[in-house]
Amino acid sequence: MNSLRLLLMYSNNSLRVIRGSTLISPKRSLFVTRPGLIKRENGQLAGFSRQSSSTVAGTGNDNSFLKWFLLLIPGTTFCLGTWQLKRRKWKLELIRELQSLTTSEPIPLPADPMEIKQLEYRRVKVRGRFDHSKELYILPRSPVDPEREAREAGRISSSGESGANVITPLYCTDLGITILVNRGYVPKNKIRPETRMKGQVNEEVDLVGIVRLTEQRKPFVPQNNMAGNKWHYRDLEAMAQATGAEEIFIDAVFDSTIPGGPIGGQTRVTLRNEHMQYVITWYGLCAATSYMWYAKFIKRISL
């Protein structure tokens, strides 16, 4: 009886404790008051709120960096397009300058090689006698057609004709020196002198030519074969050695062509000018990337 009374008293006291705002954790034998629990929950919510805010701030910074970094693409393409516009203007002025030099009134050829180096593409006039026994051949070459080359500048094309340019020493009777003259183009079947004897004149001739300087070998161009008399580019030092002439070289103009001989006027003054294509390409990329940037970072935000 006493045991039953003690058990009932213990039960009543336990109920009072629970009713007096105590909670029993199902997983842990801990008693936590309601105010304490609320305080703990508030702390957890505040921590989560701070963490979420920092995450959002970090994402915003990343997006801001990406936004301005991607703006470099349209900015760079705009600068490249402007640069190509300036290059095109420079190239057109250079072409006009070369064309004016090659069509100007000829001047007497100076005897000083140093002075001649300042006259590239300048028209000069000389009088003298050819030495056909020391001809040189620059090959392969195709005939110069200024109109066609201006049309096809920058294209990979071929005229279908192949031959050589004939370089002949000319003793200038008025200057007392021997120079090199590119008499002009001959087809492949006319390279040998005996096939064009009509044009192998021995008397003195007056001719007009365009001053040319030595030429650097371009990539993939074969080396000159001095022993085989096969030249692939204009090396004035080696050509002068082979013929005993001065390092002075002129291209005979078309009007100086001797009937039955090489065809003069083989100076190429057409320069590659594709800058307008590059301008359109870069400005087009600038417009496209600018719109993409606007649609992603400006238009989307306004919506």
PAZAPA-4460 file (N, C-alpha, C; in steps of 0.05 Angstrom, whole numbers, plus 32768, in hexadecimal, padded with zeros to 4 digits):
% residues 303
    n_x    n_y    n_z   ca_x   ca_y   ca_z    c_x    c_y    c_z   seq   type   mol
   8011   7FE8   8000   8000   8000   8000   8011   8019   8000     1      M     A
   8025   8018   8011   8038   802F   8011   8047   8032   7FF7     2      N     A
   804D   801C   7FEA   805B   801D   7FD0   8049   8029   7FBB     3      S     A
   802F   8022   7FBB   801D   802D   7FA7   801A   804B   7FAB     4      L     A
   8019   8053   7FC5   8016   8070   7FCB   802E   8080   7FC1     5      R     A
   8046   8074   7FC5   805F   8082   7FBC   805F   8084   7F9D     6      L     A
   8057   806F   7F8F   8056   806F   7F72   8043   8084   7F67     7      L     A
   802C   8088   7F74   8018   809C   7F6C   8023   80B8   7F70     8      L     A
   8031   80BC   7F87   803D   80D6   7F8C   8052   80DD   7F78     9      M     A
   8062   80CA   7F70   8078   80CF   7F5C   806C   80D6   7F41    10      Y     A
   8055   80C8   7F3A   8048   80CE   7F21   803C   80EA   7F20    11      S     A
   8030   80F2   7F36   8024   810D   7F37   803A   8123   7F35    12      N     A
   8050   811F   7F42   8066   8132   7F40   8071   8134   7F24    13      N     A
   8073   811E   7F16   807D   811E   7EFB   806B   812D   7EE8    14      S     A
   8050   812A   7EEC   803D   8138   7EDB   803F   8156   7EE0    15      L     A
   8043   815E   7EFA   8046   817A   7EFF   805E   8186   7EF1    16      R     A
   8074   8178   7EF0   808C   8182   7EE3   8088   8185   7EC5    17      V     A
   807A   8172   7EB9   8075   8173   7E9C   8062   818A   7E96    18      I     A
   804C   818E   7EA7   803A   81A3   7EA4   8047   81BE   7EA9    19      R     A
   805B   81BE   7EBA   806A   81D7   7EC0   807D   81DF   7EAA    20      G     A
   8075   81D9   7E90   8085   81E1   7E78   80A0   81D5   7E77    21      S     A
   80A1   81BA   7E78   80B9   81AB   7E73   80B4   8199   7E5C    22      T     A
   80CA   8193   7E4B   80C8   8181   7E34   80DD   816C   7E37    23      L     A
   80D5   8154   7E2F   80E8   813E   7E30   80F0   8138   7E13    24      I     A
   810A   8139   7E0C   8113   8132   7DF1   8111   8114   7DED    25      S     A
   8105   810B   7DD7   8102   80EE   7DD2   811D   80E1   7DCD    26      P     A
   8130   80F0   7DC4   814A   80E3   7DBE   815E   80E7   7DD4    27      K     A
   815B   80FD   7DE3   816E   8103   7DF9   815E   8107   7E12    28      R     A
   8168   80FF   7E28   815B   8103   7E42   8162   811E   7E4C    29      S     A
   8158   8133   7E3E   815E   814F   7E46   8144   815E   7E4A    30      L     A
   8143   816E   7E5E   812C   817F   7E63   8132   819B   7E5A    31      F     A
   8123   81A6   7E46   8128   81C1   7E3C   810F   81D1   7E3E    32      V     A
   8111   81E8   7E4A   80F9   81F9   7E4D   80F1   8205   7E32    33      T     A
   80D8   820D   7E2F   80CF   8218   7E16   80DE   8232   7E0F    34      R     A
   80E2   8244   7E21   80F2   825C   7E1A   810D   8256   7E0F    35      P     A
   811A   8242   7E1C   8135   823A   7E13   8134   822E   7DF7    36      G     A
   811F   821E   7DF1   811C   8212   7DD7   8118   8228   7DC2    37      L     A
   8107   823B   7DC9   8102   8250   7DB6   811B   8260   7DB0    38      I     A
   812A   8265   7DC5   8143   8274   7DC2   8157   8265   7DB0    39      K     A
   8158   824A   7DB4   816A   823A   7DA4   8161   823A   7D87    40      R     A
   8147   8238   7D82   813C   8238   7D67   8142   8253   7D5A    41      E     A
   813E   8269   7D69   8144   8283   7D5D   8161   8286   7D55    42      N     A
   8172   827B   7D66   818F   827B   7D5F   8195   826D   7D46    43      G     A
   8189   8255   7D43   818D   8245   7D2A   8182   8254   7D12    44      Q     A
   816A   8261   7D15   815F   826F   7CFE   8170   8287   7CF7    45      L     A
   817B   8295   7D0B   818C   82AC   7D06   81A5   82A4   7CF7    46      A     A
   81B1   828D   7D00   81C9   8283   7CF2   81C4   827C   7CD6    47      G     A
   81AD   826E   7CD1   81A6   8266   7CB6   81A1   827F   7CA5    48      F     A
   8194   8293   7CB1   818F   82AC   7CA2   81A9   82BA   7C9A    49      S     A
   81BC   82BB   7CAD   81D6   82C7   7CA7   81E5   82B8   7C91    50      R     A
   81E4   829D   7C92   81F1   828C   7C7E   81E4   8290   7C62    51      Q     A
   81CA   8292   7C61   81BC   8296   7C47   81C3   82B1   7C3C    52      S     A
   81C4   82C5   7C4E   81CB   82E0   7C44   81E7   82E1   7C38    53      S     A
   81FB   82D4   7C45   8216   82D4   7C3B   8218   82C5   7C21    54      S     A
   8208   82AF   7C1E   8208   82A0   7C05   81FD   82B1   7BEE    55      T     A
   81E7   82BF   7BF3   81DC   82D0   7BDF   81EF   82E7   7BD7    56      V     A
   81FC   82F2   7BEC   8210   8308   7BE6   8227   82FD   7BD5    57      A     A
   8231   82E5   7BDB   8247   82D9   7BCB   823E   82D4   7BAF    58      G     A
   8226   82CA   7BAB   821C   82C6   7B90   8219   82E0   7B80    59      T     A
   8210   82F5   7B8E   820E   830F   7B81   8229   8319   7B78    60      G     A
   823D   8316   7B89   8258   831F   7B81   8262   8310   7B69    61      N     A
   825E   82F6   7B69   8267   82E5   7B52   8259   82EE   7B38    62      D     A
   823F   82F3   7B3A   8230   82FC   7B22   8239   8317   7B19    63      N     A
   8240   8329   7B2B   8249   8343   7B24   8264   8341   7B16    64      S     A
   8276   8331   7B20   8290   832D   7B13   828D   8322   7AF7    65      F     A
   827C   830D   7AF4   8277   8300   7ADA   826B   8314   7AC7    66      L     A
   8259   8324   7AD1   824B   8338   7AC0   825F   834B   7AB3    67      K     A
   8271   8356   7AC2   8284   836A   7AB7   829B   835C   7AA8    68      W     A
   82A1   8344   7AB0   82B7   8335   7AA2   82AD   832E   7A85    69      F     A
   8294   8325   7A82   828A   831E   7A68   8287   8337   7A56    70      L     A
   8285   834E   7A62   8283   8367   7A52   829D   836C   7A43    71      L     A
   82B3   835F   7A4B   82CD   8362   7A3D   82CB   8358   7A20    72      L     A
   82BA   8344   7A1B   82B8   8338   7A00   82AE   834C   79EC    73      I     A
   8297   8358   79EF   828F   836D   79DB   82A2   8385   79DA    74      P     A
   82AE   838C   79F1   82C1   83A2   79F2   82D9   839C   79E1    75      G     A
   82E4   8384   79E4   82FC   837C   79D5   82F6   837A   79B7    76      T     A
   82E0   836E   79AF   82D9   836C   7993   82D4   8387   7986    77      T     A
   82C9   839A   7996   82C6   83B5   798B   82E1   83C3   7986    78      F     A
   82F4   83BF   7998   830E   83CB   7995   831C   83BE   797C    79      C     A
   8319   83A4   7979   8326   8397   7962   8319   83A1   7947    80      L     A
   82FF   83A5   7947   82F3   83AF   792F   82FC   83CB   7928    81      G     A
   82FF   83DC   793D   8309   83F8   7939   8326   83F7   792F    82      T     A
   8336   83E5   793A   8352   83E2   7931   8354   83DA   7914    83      W     A
   8342   83C8   790B   8342   83C0   78EF   8339   83D6   78DD    84      Q     A
   8327   83E8   78E6   8320   83FF   78D6   8338   8411   78D1    85      L     A
   8348   8415   78E6   8360   8426   78E3   8374   8418   78D0    86      K     A
   8377   83FE   78D3   8389   83EF   78C1   8380   83F1   78A4    87      R     A
   8366   83F0   789F   835C   83F2   7884   8362   840E   7878    88      R     A
   835F   8422   7888   8365   843D   787F   8382   8440   7878    89      K     A
   8393   8435   7889   83B0   8435   7884   83B7   8426   786A    90      W     A
   83AB   840E   7866   83B1   83FE   784F   83A8   840C   7835    91      K     A
   8390   8419   7835   8387   8427   781D   8399   843E   7816    92      L     A
   83A3   844C   782A   83B6   8462   7825   83D0   8458   781A    93      E     A
   83D9   8441   7824   83F2   8435   781A   83EF   842C   77FD    94      L     A
   83D8   8420   77F6   83D3   8418   77DA   83D3   8430   77C8    95      I     A
   83C5   8445   77D1   83C4   845E   77C0   83E0   8469   77BC    96      R     A
   83F0   8469   77D1   840C   8473   77CF   841C   8463   77BC    97      E     A
   841A   8449   77BD   842A   8438   77AB   8421   843B   778E    98      L     A
   8407   843E   778A   83FC   8442   776F   8405   845C   7763    99      Q     A
   8407   8471   7775   8410   848B   776B   842E   848A   7764   100      S     A
   843E   847B   7773   845A   8479   776D   845F   846A   7753   101      L     A
   8450   8454   774E   8454   8444   7736   8448   8451   771D   102      T     A
   843A   8467   7720   842E   8474   7708   8439   8490   7705   103      T     A
   844C   8498   7716   8456   84B4   7715   846A   84B6   76FE   104      S     A
   8472   84CE   76F8   8486   84D3   76E3   84A1   84C7   76EB   105      E     A
   84AF   84B9   76D9   84C8   84AD   76E1   84DE   84C2   76E5   106      P     A
   84F1   84BB   76F7   8508   84CC   76FB   8521   84BD   76F3   107      I     A
   8537   84CB   76ED   8550   84BC   76E6   8559   84AB   76FD   108      P     A
   8564   8493   76F7   856D   8481   770C   8586   848C   7719   109      L     A
   8585   848F   7734   859E   8499   7742   85B3   8483   7742   110      P     A
   85CC   848B   7742   85E2   8477   7743   85E8   846E   775F   111      A     A
   85DF   847D   7773   85E6   8476   778F   85D2   8461   7799   112      D     A
   85DC   8449   77A0   85CA   8434   77AA   85BB   843D   77C3   113      P     A
   85C7   844D   77D5   85BA   8456   77ED   85A2   8468   77E7   114      M     A
   85A4   8478   77D2   858E   8489   77CA   8578   8478   77BE   115      E     A
   857F   8463   77B0   856B   8452   77A3   855A   8443   77B7   116      I     A
   8566   843D   77CF   8556   842F   77E4   853F   8440   77EE   117      K     A
   853F   845A   77E8   8529   846B   77F0   8514   846E   77DA   118      Q     A
   8518   845F   77C4   8506   8463   77AD   84F6   844B   77A5   119      L     A
   84F2   8439   77B8   84E3   8420   77B0   84C7   8428   77A5   120      E     A
   84C0   841A   778F   84A7   841E   7780   84A7   8439   7771   121      Y     A
   84BD   8446   7770   84BF   845F   7760   84C6   8458   7744   122      R     A
   84BA   8466   7731   84C1   8462   7714   84DA   8471   770D   123      R     A
   84ED   8463   7700   8506   846F   76F7   850A   8468   76D9   124      V     A
   851B   8478   76CC   8521   8472   76B0   8540   846E   76AD   125      K     A
   8547   845B   769C   8563   8454   7697   8567   844F   7679   126      V     A
   8580   8450   7672   8588   8449   7656   85A0   8437   7658   127      R     A
   85A0   8421   7648   85B6   840F   7649   85B3   83F7   7636   128      G     A
   85C4   83E3   763A   85C5   83CC   7629   85C3   83B3   763A   129      R     A
   85B2   83A0   7632   85AE   8387   7641   85C5   8373   763C   130      F     A
   85CB   8363   7651   85DE   834D   764E   85CD   8333   7651   131      D     A
   85C4   8329   763B   85B2   8311   763B   85C0   82F8   7644   132      H     A
   85DA   82F7   7644   85E8   82DF   764C   85E7   82D9   766A   133      S     A
   85DD   82ED   7679   85DC   82E9   7697   85BF   82EB   76A1   134      K     A
   85AD   82E2   7691   8591   82E3   769A   858D   82D2   76B3   135      E     A
   857B   82DC   76C5   8572   82CD   76DC   8554   82C8   76DA   136      L     A
   854A   82B3   76E7   852D   82AD   76E5   8521   82AA   7701   137      Y     A
   850D   82BA   7706   84FE   82B8   771F   84E4   82A8   7719   138      I     A
   84E1   8291   7725   84CB   8280   771E   84C2   8270   7737   139      L     A
   84AA   8265   7736   8495   8269   7721   8488   8284   7725   140      P     A
   847F   8290   770F   8471   82AA   7710   8459   82A9   76FD   141      R     A
   8445   82B8   7704   842E   82BB   76F2   842D   82D9   76E9   142      S     A
   8421   82DF   76D2   8421   82FA   76C9   8410   830C   76DB   143      P     A
   8419   8324   76DF   840A   8337   76F0   83F3   8343   76E1   144      V     A
   83DB   8341   76EE   83C3   834D   76E3   83B7   835E   76FA   145      D     A
   83BD   8378   76FA   83B5   8389   7711   8397   8388   7717   146      P     A
   8387   8388   7702   836A   8388   7706   8361   836E   7713   147      E     A
   836B   8358   7709   8363   833E   7715   836D   833C   7731   148      R     A
   8386   8344   7736   8391   8342   7751   8383   8354   7765   149      E     A
   837A   836B   775C   836A   837C   776E   834F   836F   7775   150      A     A
   8344   8361   7761   832A   8353   7766   832E   833C   7779   151      R     A
   8344   832D   7776   8348   8314   7785   835C   8317   779B   152      E     A
   8361   832F   77A4   8374   8333   77BA   836C   8324   77D3   153      A     A
   837E   8314   77DE   8379   8305   77F6   836E   82E9   77F0   154      G     A
   8368   82E2   77D7   835E   82C8   77D1   8375   82B5   77CA   155      R     A
   8370   829B   77CE   8383   8287   77C6   837B   827F   77AA   156      I     A
   8389   828A   7796   8381   8285   777B   839A   8284   7769   157      S     A
   8396   827B   7751   83AC   827A   773E   83A1   8280   7722   158      S     A
   83B2   828F   7713   83A9   8296   76F8   83AA   827F   76E5   159      S     A
   83B7   8269   76ED   83B9   8252   76DB   83D1   8253   76C9   160      G     A
   83DF   826A   76C7   83F7   826D   76B7   840F   826C   76C9   161      E     A
   8424   8261   76BF   843D   825F   76CE   8455   8264   76BC   162      S     A
   8467   8274   76C5   847F   8279   76B6   8495   8285   76C7   163      G     A
   84A3   8299   76BE   84B9   82A5   76CD   84BC   82C2   76C6   164      A     A
   84C8   82D1   76D8   84D0   82EC   76D3   84EE   82EB   76CB   165      N     A
   84F4   82F9   76B5   8510   82F9   76AB   851F   8312   76B6   166      V     A
   8534   830D   76C4   8545   8322   76CF   855E   8324   76BE   167      I     A
   8563   833B   76B3   857A   833F   76A0   858B   8356   76AA   168      T     A
   85A6   8353   76AC   85B7   8369   76B2   85B6   837E   769C   169      P     A
   85B5   8398   76A3   85B5   83AE   7690   85CC   83C1   7697   170      L     A
   85DE   83C4   7683   85F4   83D7   7687   85EA   83F3   7680   171      Y     A
   85E9   8405   7694   85DF   8420   7690   85F5   8431   7684   172      C     A
   85F2   8438   766B   8607   8447   765E   860A   8463   7669   173      T     A
   85F5   846F   7673   85F7   848A   767E   8602   848A   769A   174      D     A
   8600   8474   76A9   860A   8474   76C5   8624   8463   76C8   175      L     A
   8629   8452   76B5   8641   8442   76B6   8640   842B   76CA   176      G     A
   8627   8422   76D1   8624   840C   76E4   8611   83F8   76D7   177      I     A
   8611   83DF   76E2   85FF   83CA   76D9   85EA   83C5   76EE   178      T     A
   85D1   83C5   76E7   85BB   83C1   76F9   85AC   83A8   76F0   179      I     A
   8599   839F   7701   8588   8388   76FA   856C   8392   76F2   180      L     A
   8562   8387   76DC   8548   838F   76D2   8536   8377   76CF   181      V     A
   851F   8378   76DC   850B   8364   76D8   84FC   836B   76BE   182      N     A
   8504   835E   76A8   84F8   8365   768E   84DB   835D   768D   183      R     A
   84D3   8349   769C   84B6   8342   769C   84B2   8324   769C   184      G     A
   8499   831D   7696   8490   8301   7697   8492   82F3   767D   185      Y     A
   849B   82D9   767E   8499   82C7   7667   848C   82AD   766F   186      V     A
   847C   82A1   765E   8470   8287   7665   8486   8271   7666   187      P     A
   847E   825B   7671   8491   8245   7676   84A0   823D   765C   188      K     A
   8492   823D   7646   849E   8234   762D   84B0   8249   7620   189      N     A
   84B2   8260   762C   84C2   8276   7621   84D9   827E   7635   190      K     A
   84DE   826E   7648   84F3   8275   765B   850F   8274   764E   191      I     A
   8514   8260   763E   852E   825E   7631   8531   8275   761D   192      R     A
   8548   8283   761D   854C   829B   760C   8549   8295   75EE   193      P     A
   8551   827D   75E5   854F   8277   75C9   8532   8276   75BE   194      E     A
   851F   8274   75D1   8503   8273   75C8   84F7   828E   75C5   195      T     A
   8506   82A4   75CB   84FB   82BF   75C9   8512   82D2   75BF   196      R     A
   851F   82C9   75AA   8536   82D8   75A0   852E   82F4   7595   197      M     A
   8516   82F7   758D   850D   8311   7583   850F   8327   7598   198      K     A
   850B   831F   75B1   850B   8332   75C7   8526   8336   75D4   199      G     A
   853B   8327   75CA   8556   8329   75D6   8565   833F   75C7   200      Q     A
   855E   8358   75CB   856A   836E   75BD   8586   8374   75C8   201      V     A
   8598   837D   75B6   85B4   8383   75BE   85BA   83A1   75BE   202      N     A
   85A9   83B1   75B1   85AE   83CE   75B0   85A5   83DB   75CA   203      E     A
   85AE   83F4   75CD   85A6   8403   75E5   8587   8408   75E5   204      E     A
   857D   8406   75FD   8560   840B   7600   855B   841F   7616   205      V     A
   8545   842D   7613   853B   843F   7629   8523   8431   7636   206      D     A
   8524   8430   7650   850D   8423   765D   8507   8431   7677   207      L     A
   84EE   842D   7680   84E5   8438   769A   84DF   8420   76AC   208      V     A
   84E8   8422   76C4   84E4   840C   76D7   84DD   8416   76F3   209      G     A
   84D5   8403   7703   84CD   8409   771F   84E1   83FD   7732   210      I     A
   84EC   840E   7744   8501   8405   7756   84F6   83F1   776A   211      V     A
   8504   83DB   776D   84FD   83C6   7781   8515   83C0   7792   212      R     A
   8510   83BA   77AB   8525   83B4   77BE   8527   8395   77C2   213      L     A
   853A   838C   77D1   853D   8370   77D6   8525   8365   77E4   214      T     A
   8520   834B   77E1   8508   833E   77EC   8510   8329   7800   215      E     A
   8502   8329   7817   8507   8314   782B   84F8   82FA   7823   216      Q     A
   8505   82E4   7827   84F8   82CA   7820   84E1   82C6   7834   217      R     A
   84CA   82BF   7828   84B2   82BA   7838   84B2   829D   7841   218      K     A
   84A2   8297   7855   84A0   827B   785E   8496   8269   7847   219      P     A
   84A1   8251   7846   849A   823D   7832   84A4   8243   7815   220      F     A
   84B1   825A   7812   84BD   8260   77F7   84D9   8252   77F6   221      V     A
   84DE   8243   77E1   84F8   8235   77DF   8510   8248   77DF   222      P     A
   8527   823D   77E6   853F   824D   77E4   8546   8251   77C6   223      Q     A
   8553   8268   77C1   855D   826C   77A5   8572   8258   779E   224      N     A
   8571   824F   7785   8585   823C   777B   8597   824B   7767   225      N     A
   85AD   8257   7771   85BE   8267   7761   85CC   8257   774B   226      M     A
   85D4   823E   7753   85E2   822D   773F   85D0   8225   7728   227      A     A
   85B7   821F   772E   85A4   8217   771A   8595   822E   770D   228      G     A
   859B   8247   7715   858E   825F   770A   8570   825E   770E   229      N     A
   8568   8255   7726   854B   8255   772C   8547   8265   7745   230      K     A
   853B   827C   7742   8537   828F   7758   851A   8290   775F   231      W     A
   8515   8291   7779   84F9   8291   7782   84F1   82AB   7790   232      H     A
   8504   82BB   7797   84FF   82D6   77A2   8516   82E8   779B   233      Y     A
   8512   8302   779F   8525   8316   7796   853A   831B   77AB   234      R     A
   8551   830E   77A7   8568   8311   77B9   857D   8322   77AA   235      D     A
   857E   833C   77AE   858F   834D   779E   85AD   8348   77A2   236      L     A
   85B4   8341   77BB   85D0   833C   77C0   85DA   8323   77B0   237      E     A
   85CB   830E   77B1   85D3   82F5   77A2   85D1   82F9   7784   238      A     A
   85BC   8307   777B   85B9   830C   775E   85D0   831E   7753   239      M     A
   85D8   8332   7763   85EE   8343   775B   8608   8333   775A   240      A     A
   860C   8320   776C   8623   830F   776C   8624   82FE   7753   241      Q     A
   860C   82F3   774B   860B   82E1   7735   860F   82EF   771A   242      A     A
   8609   8309   7718   860A   8317   76FE   8620   832C   76FD   243      T     A
   862B   8333   7714   863F   8349   7715   8633   8364   7713   244      G     A
   8619   8366   7719   860B   8380   7718   860A   838D   7734   245      A     A
   8601   83A6   7734   85FC   83B4   774E   85E2   83A9   775A   246      E     A
   85DF   83AE   7774   85C7   83A5   7782   85B0   83B9   777D   247      E     A
   85AB   83BD   7763   8595   83D0   775B   8583   83C0   7748   248      I     A
   8569   83C1   774E   8556   83B0   7740   853D   83C1   7739   249      F     A
   8535   83BF   771F   851C   83CC   7717   850B   83B9   7707   250      I     A
   84F1   83BD   770A   84DD   83AF   76F9   84D6   83C0   76E1   251      D     A
   84DC   83B6   76C9   84D5   83C5   76B1   84B6   83C7   76AF   252      A     A
   84AC   83DF   76A8   8490   83E3   76A6   8486   83D7   768C   253      V     A
   846B   83D4   7689   845F   83C7   7672   8467   83D6   7658   254      F     A
   8468   83F1   7659   846E   8400   7641   848B   83FB   7637   255      D     A
   849C   83F0   7648   84B7   83EA   7640   84BA   83CE   7634   256      S     A
   84A4   83C0   7630   84A5   83A5   7625   84B0   83A6   7608   257      T     A
   84C3   8394   7603   84CF   8392   75E8   84C0   837C   75D9   258      I     A
   84B5   8381   75C2   84A7   836C   75B3   84B6   8352   75B1   259      P     A
   84A9   833C   75B7   84B6   8322   75B7   84C5   831B   75D0   260      G     A
   84C7   832E   75E2   84D5   832A   75FB   84C2   8326   7613   261      G     A
   84CD   8326   762B   84BC   8324   7643   84A8   833B   7645   262      P     A
   8492   8335   7652   847C   8349   7655   8481   8359   766F   263      I     A
   8486   8373   766C   848C   8384   7683   8473   838A   7694   264      G     A
   8478   839A   76A8   8461   83A2   76B9   845B   838C   76CE   265      G     A
   846F   837F   76D8   846A   8369   76EB   846E   8371   7708   266      Q     A
   8468   838A   770E   8469   8394   772A   844E   8391   7737   267      T     A
   844D   8382   774D   8434   837E   775C   8432   8394   7771   268      R     A
   841E   83A4   776F   841A   83B9   7783   83FF   83B5   7791   269      V     A
   83F1   83A0   778B   83D8   839A   7798   83DD   838D   77B3   270      T     A
   83D5   839A   77C9   83DA   8390   77E4   83C1   8383   77EE   271      L     A
   83C4   836F   77FE   83AE   8360   780A   839E   8373   781C   272      R     A
   8385   8376   7817   8374   8388   7827   835A   837B   782E   273      N     A
   835A   836D   7845   8341   835F   784E   8337   836B   7868   274      E     A
   833F   8383   786E   8338   838F   7888   831B   8394   788B   275      H     A
   830C   839A   7875   82EF   839E   7878   82E1   8385   7882   276      M     A
   82EA   836D   7878   82DE   8354   7882   82E3   8351   78A0   277      Q     A
   82FB   8358   78A9   8300   8356   78C6   82F0   836A   78D6   278      Y     A
   82EC   8382   78CA   82DB   8396   78D8   82BF   838C   78DC   279      V     A
   82B3   8380   78C7   8298   8376   78C9   8297   835F   78DD   280      I     A
   82AB   834E   78DD   82AC   8337   78EF   82AD   8340   790C   281      T     A
   82BF   8352   7913   82C3   835B   792F   82AB   836B   7938   282      W     A
   82A1   837D   7928   828A   838D   7930   8271   837C   7933   283      Y     A
   826E   8367   7921   8258   8355   7924   8259   8345   793E   284      G     A
   8271   833C   7945   8274   832E   795F   826E   8340   7976   285      L     A
   8276   8359   7974   8271   836D   7989   8253   8370   798D   286      C     A
   8244   8373   7977   8227   8377   7979   821A   835F   7985   287      A     A
   8222   8347   797C   8215   832E   7986   821B   832A   79A4   288      A     A
   8234   832D   79AC   823A   8328   79C8   822F   833E   79DA   289      T     A
   822C   8357   79CF   8220   836C   79DF   8203   8366   79E5   290      S     A
   81F5   835C   79D0   81D9   8355   79D4   81D6   833E   79E8   291      Y     A
   81E7   832A   79E6   81E6   8313   79F8   81EB   831D   7A15   292      M     A
   81FE   832E   7A19   8204   8339   7A34   81EC   8349   7A3E   293      W     A
   81E0   8359   7A2D   81C9   8369   7A35   81B1   8357   7A3D   294      Y     A
   81AC   8342   7A2D   8196   8330   7A32   819A   8321   7A4C   295      A     A
   81B3   831A   7A53   81B8   830A   7A6A   81B8   831A   7A84   296      K     A
   81C4   8332   7A83   81C9   8340   7A9C   81B8   8359   7AA0   297      F     A
   81AC   8364   7A8B   819D   837D   7A8D   817F   8378   7A89   298      I     A
   8179   836C   7A72   815D   8367   7A6C   8150   8354   7A80   299      K     A
   815E   833F   7A88   8153   832C   7A9B   814D   8339   7AB6   300      R     A
   815F   834B   7ABF   815B   8359   7AD8   8143   836B   7AD7   301      I     A
   813F   8379   7AC0   8129   838C   7ABE   810E   837D   7ABD   302      S     A
   810F   8364   7AB3   80F6   8354   7AB3   80F0   834A   7ACF   303      L     A
***
